[in-house]
Amino acid sequence: MKSKTVAQVFSASKSEVFDYFSKIDNLPKWATEFCKELKTVDGKHKVVTPMGELFINFSVDKKTGVIDMFAGPTEDQMAPAPTRVVGLGDKKSVYLFTFFQTPDLSDEVFEGQHEALKKELANAKIS
């Protein structure tokens, strides 16, 4: 299984970057290629993507900076996307986002997702 990790440095504290990316409601603000709409159905979050509607869930740990994202067509078929915020000093942090090529994704789609993620992270506004 192939994987890619995108790293984006922000001029913001670890706490500020973590607070931004750990809130699922911020997903449409930065994941503009992936998240066309975020909605809640029967108390569960769902994201509307260019490839269809997916369940989405975050598992977060502020102490370690871990934000594990899970998304899939059903709650039993959710693929992980591990992410992490690492502090680089008082007002600098890096956000690391790893994603995997699932068996149903062509190399072309996987590479397209990689390019989209780089754009999305570069456009994230944290203040």
Helices and strands as residue ranges (DSSP letters): E 3-10, H 14-22, G 24-26, H 27-30, E 37-41, E 44-49, E 52-61, E 66-72, E 79-87, E 93-100, H 107-123
